[in-house]
Amino acid sequence: MPASPQGGARPAAPTPAPTTTSPPGKPASRGIPPPWRAPILVLGFAGLLAGVGAGLARLGWSMPDIAAQSAGLHGPLVVCGFFGTVISLERAVAIGRPWAYSGPLLAGAGTMLALGGAGLPALGSAAGLAAVAWFLAGLVLLVASLDVLRRQPALFTFTMAAAAACWPLGTALWAAGAAVHEVAGWWMAFLVLTIAGERLELSRFMPPSQAAKLAFGAVLALMLFVLAAGDGPWAGSAFGAGLVLLAAWLLRHDIARRTVRKGGLTRFIAICLLAGYAWLALGGAIVAAAGGLSPGSPAYGAAIHALALGFVFSMVLGHAPIIFPAVLRVAVPYRRWFYLPLALLHLSLLLRLAGDASGAFALSRTGGLLNALALAAFVVGTAAAVAAGARERRAEKEACARQP
């Protein structure tokens, strides 16, 4: 998950969150007030809830009708409905421009439209309108990212702008009739490169050499070139190799290698990051070995879930205590129970991939259910931490008020 934009209240010593998504001179407090951002975030989590439910329905679990009917939209709901909304909201808060909030609003509207009529994109259908809304949301995110790049030209802002471009490009292809697996590379690049760009920004704490920056740029160029090249016989393997190289670069240069030796929230975030990089490397290796993202094969599901669950959601868990303060201005004090959903996520993903590799559908099915429980535990645990933080602040204020 992308780390927090500038302006959020931060714990005393976590892994620092990126600050450069805010253009110089543009405070993150501009735009709509924090209480008005909460309903937008709720739309994002509606996409996550629906997407997870759709995924469980695909695995044969009994789900409410709205989730079962949306089984074909599992990927779009998670990528566009959840991550598209949350990333666009973070970027809007960061640059502090009111127009940027149209991005997350459109992404949330796309989720509501998709749930109003499940099916493949078709002109005039609810799902087709959802694809249009998600495409427009991606364009807004791209414009916001280009605005940041214009104000602060750098490799990491270019990377995040390139990532933002991958979302509407993939969505446009999907809206035009491409299958989800045909645009999965674009959508994965959107998520992976967004995270990589924001982690690249933090390399200022461990400044990479010029050669290391050139290596990062080469990996970025490889991935974008392969995506643009299309379905060449070598494209899938080259894309997977790019993911492996990116994981190796991040693991080598990320400050998490040092902060994991600390304690509290700092260590928790670092563990989330390092575990995520391992999954990124594994997912890339599976894609490379399989020659791409071919649907209907065990490698397809294993690669997608290693990247989306193992890598991306590991970042979500790690940065939630920073994202919520930045976006909603609510404190999320660190609690040791944060490790429970993290452990469940990774262990259940191992179970799921073991099922994919062995052809034991029961293991994959059980792993999928435990994946969902891990995400639910994360949401509940974060809400509990927010409530605990609010109680602690009230108690401190009352104690101060009683002092003579």
C-alpha positions as CSV (number, residue, x, y, z in Angstrom):
1,M,0.0,0.0,0.0
2,P,1.3,3.4,-0.7
3,A,2.6,5.1,2.3
4,S,1.1,8.2,3.6
5,P,1.3,11.6,2.0
6,Q,2.6,14.6,3.8
7,G,0.7,16.3,6.6
8,G,-0.4,13.3,8.7
9,A,0.3,13.0,12.4
10,R,3.0,10.4,12.7
11,P,4.0,8.2,15.5
12,A,7.3,8.9,17.2
13,A,9.6,6.6,15.4
14,P,8.0,4.6,12.5
15,T,9.6,4.0,9.2
16,P,9.1,7.5,7.7
17,A,6.3,8.0,5.3
18,P,6.8,9.6,1.9
19,T,6.3,13.3,1.9
20,T,6.9,14.2,-1.7
21,T,3.5,13.5,-3.1
22,S,2.7,16.9,-1.7
23,P,4.0,19.5,-4.2
24,P,6.4,22.1,-2.7
25,G,4.5,24.9,-1.1
26,K,1.2,23.0,-1.2
27,P,0.1,22.0,2.4
28,A,-1.7,18.7,2.7
29,S,-4.4,20.3,4.8
30,R,-5.9,22.0,1.8
31,G,-8.9,20.5,-0.1
32,I,-11.9,19.1,1.7
33,P,-11.9,18.8,5.5
34,P,-11.0,15.4,7.0
35,P,-14.6,14.6,8.1
36,W,-15.7,14.8,4.5
37,R,-13.0,12.4,3.4
38,A,-14.3,9.5,5.6
39,P,-17.3,8.7,3.3
40,I,-14.9,8.5,0.3
41,L,-12.8,6.1,2.3
42,V,-15.9,4.1,3.1
43,L,-16.5,3.8,-0.6
44,G,-13.1,2.3,-1.0
45,F,-13.7,-0.3,1.7
46,A,-17.0,-1.1,0.1
47,G,-14.9,-2.1,-3.0
48,L,-12.7,-4.2,-0.8
49,L,-15.6,-5.9,0.9
50,A,-17.4,-6.6,-2.4
51,G,-14.2,-7.8,-4.0
52,V,-13.3,-10.2,-1.2
53,G,-16.8,-11.5,-1.2
54,A,-16.7,-12.0,-5.0
55,G,-13.4,-13.9,-4.6
56,L,-14.8,-16.2,-1.9
57,A,-17.8,-16.9,-4.2
58,R,-15.4,-17.9,-6.9
59,L,-13.9,-20.4,-4.5
60,G,-17.3,-21.9,-3.8
61,W,-18.0,-20.3,-0.4
62,S,-21.6,-19.3,0.2
63,M,-21.9,-15.5,-0.2
64,P,-24.7,-13.0,-0.3
65,D,-26.2,-12.6,-3.8
66,I,-24.5,-9.3,-4.5
67,A,-21.1,-10.9,-4.0
68,A,-22.0,-14.1,-5.8
69,Q,-23.3,-12.1,-8.8
70,S,-20.1,-10.0,-8.8
71,A,-17.7,-13.0,-8.9
72,G,-16.5,-12.0,-12.4
73,L,-15.6,-8.6,-11.1
74,H,-13.4,-9.8,-8.2
75,G,-10.2,-8.3,-9.6
76,P,-11.7,-5.0,-10.8
77,L,-13.4,-4.4,-7.5
78,V,-10.2,-4.9,-5.5
79,V,-7.9,-3.0,-7.9
80,C,-10.1,-0.2,-9.1
81,G,-12.8,-0.1,-6.4
82,F,-10.5,-0.3,-3.4
83,F,-7.0,0.6,-4.3
84,G,-8.0,3.1,-7.0
85,T,-10.2,4.9,-4.4
86,V,-7.6,4.8,-1.6
87,I,-4.6,5.8,-3.7
88,S,-6.5,8.6,-5.4
89,L,-7.7,9.9,-2.0
90,E,-4.2,9.9,-0.7
91,R,-2.9,11.8,-3.7
92,A,-5.8,14.3,-3.4
93,V,-5.0,14.9,0.3
94,A,-1.3,15.2,-0.5
95,I,-1.6,17.8,-3.3
96,G,-4.3,19.7,-1.5
97,R,-6.3,20.6,-4.7
98,P,-10.1,20.2,-4.5
99,W,-10.4,19.0,-8.1
100,A,-8.2,16.0,-7.2
101,Y,-11.0,14.6,-5.0
102,S,-13.0,13.9,-8.1
103,G,-10.7,10.9,-8.7
104,P,-11.6,8.9,-5.5
105,L,-15.2,10.0,-5.9
106,L,-15.3,8.6,-9.4
107,A,-13.6,5.4,-8.3
108,G,-16.2,5.0,-5.5
109,A,-19.0,5.7,-8.0
110,G,-17.5,3.0,-10.2
111,T,-17.8,0.5,-7.4
112,M,-21.5,1.3,-6.8
113,L,-22.2,1.0,-10.5
114,A,-20.4,-2.3,-10.7
115,L,-22.4,-3.7,-7.8
116,G,-25.6,-2.4,-9.4
117,G,-25.1,-4.7,-12.4
118,A,-22.5,-7.4,-12.5
119,G,-21.0,-8.8,-15.7
120,L,-18.4,-8.0,-18.3
121,P,-18.0,-4.4,-19.5
122,A,-20.6,-3.6,-22.2
123,L,-21.8,-0.3,-23.4
124,G,-24.8,0.8,-21.5
125,S,-24.5,-1.8,-18.8
126,A,-23.9,-1.0,-15.1
127,A,-20.5,-2.8,-15.3
128,G,-19.7,-0.9,-18.5
129,L,-20.5,2.4,-16.8
130,A,-18.3,1.3,-13.8
131,A,-15.4,0.8,-16.2
132,V,-15.9,4.3,-17.6
133,A,-16.0,5.7,-14.1
134,W,-12.9,3.9,-13.1
135,F,-11.2,5.0,-16.3
136,L,-12.0,8.7,-15.6
137,A,-10.8,8.2,-12.0
138,G,-7.5,6.9,-13.3
139,L,-7.2,10.0,-15.6
140,V,-7.7,12.3,-12.6
141,L,-5.0,10.4,-10.6
142,L,-2.7,10.7,-13.6
143,V,-3.2,14.5,-13.9
144,A,-2.6,14.8,-10.2
145,S,0.5,12.8,-10.4
146,L,1.8,14.8,-13.4
147,D,1.1,18.0,-11.4
148,V,3.4,16.6,-8.7
149,L,6.0,15.6,-11.3
150,R,5.9,19.1,-12.8
151,R,6.5,20.7,-9.5
152,Q,9.1,18.3,-8.3
153,P,10.9,16.5,-11.1
154,A,12.6,13.4,-9.8
155,L,12.8,9.7,-10.5
156,F,10.3,8.7,-7.8
157,T,7.7,11.3,-8.9
158,F,8.2,10.0,-12.5
159,T,7.7,6.5,-11.3
160,M,4.5,7.3,-9.5
161,A,3.2,9.2,-12.6
162,A,4.0,6.1,-14.7
163,A,2.2,3.9,-12.2
164,A,-0.8,6.2,-12.3
165,A,-0.9,6.0,-16.1
166,C,-1.0,2.2,-15.9
167,W,-4.4,2.2,-14.2
168,P,-6.5,4.1,-16.9
169,L,-4.6,2.3,-19.7
170,G,-5.5,-1.1,-18.3
171,T,-9.0,0.0,-17.5
172,A,-9.5,1.4,-21.0
173,L,-8.5,-2.0,-22.5
174,W,-10.9,-3.8,-20.2
175,A,-13.7,-1.4,-21.1
176,A,-13.0,-2.0,-24.7
177,G,-13.6,-5.8,-24.2
178,A,-10.2,-7.2,-23.1
179,A,-10.4,-10.0,-20.5
180,V,-9.3,-9.2,-16.9
181,H,-6.3,-11.5,-17.3
182,E,-5.2,-9.5,-20.4
183,V,-5.0,-6.3,-18.4
184,A,-3.8,-7.8,-15.1
185,G,-0.2,-6.7,-15.9
186,W,-1.2,-3.1,-16.3
187,W,-3.2,-3.2,-13.0
188,M,-0.4,-5.0,-11.1
189,A,2.1,-2.4,-12.5
190,F,-0.2,0.4,-11.2
191,L,0.0,-1.0,-7.7
192,V,3.6,-2.3,-7.6
193,L,5.1,0.8,-9.2
194,T,3.1,3.2,-7.0
195,I,4.6,1.5,-3.9
196,A,8.1,1.3,-5.5
197,G,8.0,5.0,-6.3
198,E,7.1,6.0,-2.8
199,R,9.7,3.6,-1.3
200,L,12.2,5.1,-3.7
201,E,11.5,8.5,-2.2
202,L,12.5,7.2,1.2
203,S,15.9,6.1,-0.2
204,R,17.0,9.6,0.7
205,F,17.6,8.2,4.2
206,M,20.0,5.6,2.6
207,P,21.0,7.5,-0.6
208,P,21.6,5.1,-3.4
209,S,24.5,5.6,-5.8
210,Q,24.0,7.0,-9.2
211,A,24.5,3.5,-10.6
212,A,21.7,2.2,-8.3
213,K,19.4,4.9,-9.6
214,L,20.2,4.0,-13.2
215,A,19.5,0.4,-12.3
216,F,16.1,1.3,-10.9
217,G,15.4,3.3,-14.0
218,A,16.4,0.4,-16.2
219,V,14.0,-1.9,-14.4
220,L,11.2,0.6,-14.7
221,A,11.9,1.0,-18.4
222,L,11.9,-2.8,-18.9
223,M,8.5,-3.2,-17.2
224,L,6.8,-0.4,-19.1
225,F,8.3,-1.5,-22.4
226,V,7.1,-5.0,-21.9
227,L,3.6,-3.9,-21.0
228,A,3.5,-1.6,-24.1
229,A,4.9,-4.4,-26.3
230,G,1.9,-6.6,-25.7
231,D,1.8,-10.4,-26.2
232,G,5.2,-11.2,-27.5
233,P,6.5,-14.7,-26.8
234,W,9.0,-13.2,-24.4
235,A,6.9,-10.5,-22.8
236,G,5.5,-12.5,-19.9
237,S,8.8,-13.8,-18.8
238,A,10.4,-10.4,-19.2
239,F,7.7,-8.8,-17.1
240,G,8.2,-11.4,-14.3
241,A,11.9,-10.8,-14.4
242,G,11.3,-7.1,-14.0
243,L,9.3,-7.8,-10.9
244,V,12.1,-9.9,-9.5
245,L,14.7,-7.3,-10.2
246,L,12.5,-4.6,-8.6
247,A,12.1,-6.7,-5.5
248,A,15.9,-7.2,-5.3
249,W,16.5,-3.4,-5.7
250,L,13.9,-2.5,-3.0
251,L,15.3,-5.1,-0.6
252,R,18.8,-3.8,-1.1
253,H,18.1,-0.1,-0.8
254,D,15.0,0.2,1.5
255,I,15.6,1.7,4.9
256,A,13.5,-1.1,6.3
257,R,16.7,-3.2,6.4
258,R,17.9,-1.0,9.2
259,T,14.6,0.0,10.9
260,V,13.7,-3.7,11.4
261,R,16.3,-3.7,14.3
262,K,14.2,-1.1,16.2
263,G,11.0,-1.8,18.1
264,G,7.4,-1.0,18.2
265,L,5.7,0.4,15.1
266,T,9.0,0.9,13.4
267,R,9.8,-2.8,13.4
268,F,6.3,-3.7,12.5
269,I,6.3,-1.6,9.4
270,A,9.8,-2.9,8.4
271,I,8.7,-6.5,8.8
272,C,5.6,-5.8,6.6
273,L,7.9,-4.3,4.0
274,L,10.5,-7.0,4.0
275,A,7.9,-9.8,3.9
276,G,6.2,-7.9,1.0
277,Y,9.4,-7.8,-1.0
278,A,9.8,-11.6,-0.6
279,W,6.3,-12.1,-2.0
280,L,7.1,-9.6,-4.9
281,A,10.1,-11.6,-5.8
282,L,8.2,-14.9,-5.6
283,G,5.3,-13.6,-7.7
284,G,7.7,-12.3,-10.3
285,A,9.5,-15.6,-10.4
286,I,6.2,-17.4,-11.0
287,V,5.3,-15.1,-13.8
288,A,8.7,-15.4,-15.4
289,A,8.7,-19.2,-15.1
290,A,5.1,-19.5,-16.5
291,G,5.8,-17.1,-19.4
292,G,3.2,-14.6,-18.3
293,L,-0.2,-14.4,-16.7
294,S,-2.2,-17.2,-18.4
295,P,-5.7,-17.7,-17.0
296,G,-6.8,-21.1,-15.9
297,S,-3.4,-22.3,-14.7
298,P,-2.3,-22.7,-11.1
299,A,0.5,-20.3,-11.9
300,Y,-1.9,-17.5,-12.7
301,G,-3.7,-17.5,-9.3
302,A,-0.5,-18.1,-7.4
303,A,1.3,-15.1,-9.1
304,I,-1.7,-12.7,-8.8
305,H,-2.2,-13.5,-5.1
306,A,1.5,-13.5,-4.3
307,L,1.6,-10.0,-5.8
308,A,-1.7,-8.6,-4.6
309,L,-2.0,-10.2,-1.2
310,G,1.5,-11.0,-0.3
311,F,3.1,-7.8,-1.5
312,V,0.5,-5.1,-1.8
313,F,-1.6,-6.0,1.2
314,S,1.5,-6.4,3.3
315,M,2.1,-2.7,2.6
316,V,-1.5,-1.9,3.5
317,L,-1.1,-3.5,6.9
318,G,2.3,-1.8,7.5
319,H,1.2,1.7,6.5
320,A,-2.3,1.8,7.9
321,P,-1.1,3.5,11.2
322,I,0.4,6.3,9.0
323,I,-2.3,6.5,6.3
324,F,-5.3,7.0,8.6
325,P,-3.7,9.9,10.5
326,A,-2.7,11.6,7.2
327,V,-6.0,11.2,5.5
328,L,-8.6,11.3,8.4
329,R,-6.6,13.1,11.1
330,V,-7.2,10.2,13.5
331,A,-4.5,8.6,15.6
332,V,-3.8,4.9,15.2
333,P,-1.5,4.0,18.1
334,Y,0.6,0.9,17.7
335,R,-0.7,-2.3,19.3
336,R,1.1,-5.7,19.4
337,W,-2.0,-7.3,18.0
338,F,-1.1,-5.7,14.6
339,Y,1.0,-8.8,14.1
340,L,-2.0,-11.2,14.2
341,P,-3.6,-10.2,10.9
342,L,-0.1,-9.9,9.4
343,A,0.8,-13.5,10.4
344,L,-2.6,-14.8,9.4
345,L,-2.3,-13.1,6.0
346,H,1.1,-14.7,5.1
347,L,0.4,-18.1,6.6
348,S,-2.9,-18.4,4.8
349,L,-1.3,-17.2,1.5
350,L,1.3,-20.0,1.9
351,L,-1.6,-22.4,2.4
352,R,-3.3,-21.1,-0.7
353,L,-0.2,-21.3,-2.9
354,A,0.5,-24.8,-1.6
355,G,-3.0,-25.8,-2.8
356,D,-2.4,-24.2,-6.2
357,A,0.9,-26.0,-6.6
358,S,-0.4,-29.4,-5.6
359,G,-3.8,-29.1,-7.3
360,A,-5.5,-29.6,-3.9
361,F,-8.4,-27.2,-4.3
362,A,-9.5,-27.7,-0.7
363,L,-6.3,-26.1,0.5
364,S,-6.7,-23.2,-2.0
365,R,-10.3,-22.8,-0.9
366,T,-9.4,-22.8,2.8
367,G,-6.5,-20.5,2.2
368,G,-8.8,-18.0,0.5
369,L,-11.2,-18.0,3.4
370,L,-8.3,-17.4,5.8
371,N,-7.0,-14.6,3.5
372,A,-10.4,-12.9,3.9
373,L,-10.4,-13.4,7.7
374,A,-6.9,-11.8,7.9
375,L,-8.1,-8.7,6.1
376,A,-11.2,-8.6,8.3
377,A,-8.9,-8.9,11.4
378,F,-6.9,-6.0,10.0
379,V,-9.9,-3.8,9.6
380,V,-11.3,-4.6,13.1
381,G,-7.9,-4.2,14.7
382,T,-7.3,-0.8,13.1
383,A,-10.7,0.4,14.2
384,A,-10.0,-0.9,17.7
385,A,-6.7,1.0,17.7
386,V,-8.4,4.2,16.6
387,A,-11.0,3.9,19.3
388,A,-8.3,3.2,21.9
389,G,-6.4,6.2,20.8
390,A,-9.4,8.4,21.1
391,R,-10.1,7.1,24.6
392,E,-6.5,7.8,25.6
393,R,-6.6,11.4,24.2
394,R,-9.9,12.0,26.1
395,A,-8.4,10.7,29.3
396,E,-5.3,12.9,28.9
397,K,-7.5,16.0,28.3
398,E,-9.6,15.1,31.4
399,A,-6.5,14.6,33.5
400,C,-5.1,18.0,32.3
401,A,-8.4,19.7,33.1
402,R,-8.4,18.4,36.6
403,Q,-4.9,19.7,37.3
404,P,-5.0,23.0,39.3
